[in-house]
Amino acid sequence: MQINGINLDPAVNPAVLDTLTWDLAAATQALTASEQTLKAFAEVAVNTALAQATGPGDGITIFTPSIVSKDGAVYALAALNDGQRVFVSVYEPGFAAVLPSIWEKTFDVAEDGKLTVRVSPVNVETAKAFVSSIAPQFGPRALGATPRLGIGNRQSAMVWPGIFAALRKTGITAEIIQNSAYRELAPVSFILSPPASEVTYLPGHGSLNIGHTGSSIEGLWLAGVASAIETGFDLPYGADLDHIPVKSADEEGLARAKALIDAGRHFTFFTLDTSALFNLGALKLTGTELDAAFEAAVPEEWREDLPASYEERPDNVKAEFWPADETLVKQLAAAYWASIEGAAEMYGHIISLKKGEPFDFEFSLDEGPEITEPVEQTFVLNELKKRGVLVTFIAPNVGFEKRVDYRKPDGLPGLADRVSKMNEIARAYGAMLDFHSGSDKAPETYQTIARAGNGVKLKVSGKLQLIFSEVLADVDTDFFNDWWEWTLGSARAEAARGSEVAKTYITKMEERKAAEGASFKKSPKDLFFTDFSFGMVGAKNEKGEFLYRDRFYTVSDAVREEYTRRTVEYLEKLAKDLDLTAG
């Protein structure tokens, strides 16, 4: 199909569109051809043997695990032969239908008996209605300050089977719909447009298009929820719109952040990244320079009372964590005031969208360049509390780096001490610690933060896509080799732009190649690949058409099965190392 002059096949590009019923004419034609299958489903659905109501028809397959009964009606999710999804409702004539209709027929199913079959589109709004008023057990929910994982979905529909299996096996909870807004996701209108001149730069990743997974914010939520419904996944889970960036405190910067939240209004967890507003240099200022920075950051009506508000310490916060000194209060305010105000503005916007529906809220400090000091976390949580912001999670910078184990000079004892202090402060404000850049840590590191934090949340994302590359290297070598070559070109482009990391990693690969000679094999462990491979899936041409994305979703059953197996293995071990399965 064509959208905005862009050719796109939604069947092999999941999590892009905000609908899974993208061709109504084809859908209604398939439904008419499947009339007898729908009648047979209606006849069985009203009986108790719902498990029999499945199987492929002429043009439709009804997913048995999705079948639910509510208020005398029966509902299910179904697939059409072209990959589209629809909701099927069965009820007696006169029933007040919940979902809108694209096809409907009333059948004689028994002597003097009639049943209506209504078929509805699957889109963001109908899926939200389905998990709100019909089958809430299949929908994401706010999970509160409880230990769990945040599991990224750069491979969207490819990775959910393994996630569902791992959560069923371990019994843990997680955000199973999670990617970073802006960096990994963008609104559907942005994804379905020619590439923007604006890019995001990630250390190690290099330059990436905004929304570099090719998934949209709306599309990821919809694809994840539909996958849960389709497989009957009814364990508690959440949906995290991660790292929502507030790039500036002016009207334009706030409006752009709100637009991302608007697109993700049905997510249940919102992580705010206001690091662009940090002024951490102010933490080292004194005298007149500090006074100037303080006055520039803090509105006049707050300046006089702010230091005085820290003269009395709450009983549940230790003195060593409390900024009692006026100079320190001014330093902290100059450093964090704009970011706190931005977060409070976004929190209020979420409140207005959710209209009483619970959600989890996280403030991220981890994007700052330095390790977060306890007093910094205290100040931020205290100021957010003053503004009525209920922080469920706070993510300090504890010294974690992407794709490497903890390597600060203080070692694991230092990490444990830092996490213990941060945890004590977070708990004093009703929050829990969340750890970002959580992939590729040693079991001892995970065990350290779990013990010191007395239960924590950990986010992982890139590792799951790297596991996919490892599967391809073993099972579909041709595809992996193409991905490796594309990544090498990308890394070389970054090296030409001056990236010392790219230069070093390419040199390491070339040295290995020279040493191994004829036995050299392209490897997913090559450092240039682990750092620069993420852009290929969402790469576009100048029109905005994906160049390779469909290839990532049309792999063999052998690849899918092995990826699911390794995903389960990875998440099961991670949950064990973090002691999430205890009890």
C-alpha positions, 0 to 999 in steps of 0.5 A: 500500500502507499501512504504519503507516496511511501510504499509499505507492506504492513504485514511484514512491517509490524508496529508501524501503523496505528491500525492492524486493519489497514485495507477495509475493502480487502477485509470485508471481502475476506469476511464475506468469503469466511461467512460460514466459518464465522457462523460456525464460530457463533454456534460454538461460542455461545456454548461452553466449549469455547476451545473448539472455536478456532481454526482457519476458515476460507479467509480467517483464523480465530485465535482461541487464547483470545476468546473471552465472554463478557455480559452475554457476548463473546469476543475474539481476535482473528487474523485474515489471510493477508495478515490483517487483524480484526475483532469478532463479537458474537451476541444476541440481536439487540445487544448494545455492541461495544466495538464499531462494525466493518462487517456484520450479519445475523445468523439463524443458529438454532430453532427460533434462535439468532446470533449476530456476528460483528467484525471490528477493526483492530486499531489503537482506539478499539484495542484500548476499548477491548482491554479497558471494558471487555478483557482488561486481563490482556491489557497493560497496567500501572504496576507501581513501585514493585521490583521488575524488568523493563524489556525493550522491543526493538524487534517488536513482534519478533521478541514478544513470543520469547518475552511471554514465555519467559514471564510465564515461566518465571512468574515475574512482572515487566514492562513488555512494551518499551522503547525510547520515545524519539530515539527508538520510536516516533509518532506514526506521522513522523515514521510515515514521512521522508527522513528528517534532517534532524538526527540523534547521536548516541555515544557508541551508536553514532548518528541515527535517524529519529525513531531508528527502529522504524516502529511508531509510538502508537504502533508499538503499543498496538502491536504489543497489546494485540500480541498479548490478546492473540496469545491470551497473555493475562499476567500483569504487564506494563507499557513504558514510553521510555526516555521522553526527552524534554530538549528545552524549557521554552514553549516549543521544547515543551510542546514537542515533548507533549506531542510524544506523550499524546502519541503514547497516551495509552502507555502505563509508564512514562519515563522523563528524560530532562537531562538536556535541561541539567546545568551540572556545572552549577554544582561547582559554583560559589559566590557571585557566579553561583548567585547569578546562576541561581537567579537565572534558574529560579523565578524571583518568587521562589528565591527567598523561600527556597533555602529556608524550606531546607532548614527543617529536615524530614524525619525519614531522610538522614542528615547526610542526604539532606541539603541543609546548607544554603550554598548547596541548595542554591547549587542544586537549584541552579543545576536542576530547577529547569529539569524539575519544572519540565518534569512537573509540566509533563506530569500534569499533561499526563494527568490531563490525558489519563483522566484518572487512569493510574500510571507509573512515572519515572524521573531519569537522572542517569543521562547526566555525565557524572555519577549522581550524588545522594543529595542531588537525588534528595533535592530532585525528589523533594522538589517534585513532591512539592509540585504534587508529582508522584514519582514511582521510579527514579533512575540515578546515574550509578556508574553503569555504561552501555554494553560493558560491566561495572568498571568504576575504581570503587568496584562492587563494594562501592556500587553496593554502598552507592545503591544502598544510599540511593535506595534509602532516599528513594524509599523515603519518597515512596519511589524505587530505583530503576537502572538503565543501561542494564544489559551485559552486566555480570551476574555479580553486578546484578546480585549486588544491586538487587541486594543493596536496593532490596529489590530493583527495576532494571531496563534492557533493550539493545541486548535483545536485538544483539541476541537476534543478530547472534541467532542470524549468525548461526542460522541465517548466515547470509542475512547476518553477513549483509547486516555486518557489512552494512554496519561496517559501512556505517561505522566507517562513516562515523570514523570519517566524521571523527569518531575515535570509538569507531576508528578503534573498533574497526582497527580491532576487527581488521587486526582480527581479520589479518590474524585469522586469515582464511578462517576469518568469519564475520562475528556479532561479537565484533565491537563495531557491530555491537555498537553500530548495528542498530540503525539498519532495521529502520534505514530509509531511502529519500522518499521515506521507504524502509530499505531493509525492515521487512527482511527483519520480519520475514525470517524462517521459522528456524530463526524465530524458534531459536530467537524465542528460545534464547530470549527466554534463556536470557530473561530467565537468567536475568530474573534469577540474577536480580532475585526477581523470582524469589518467593 
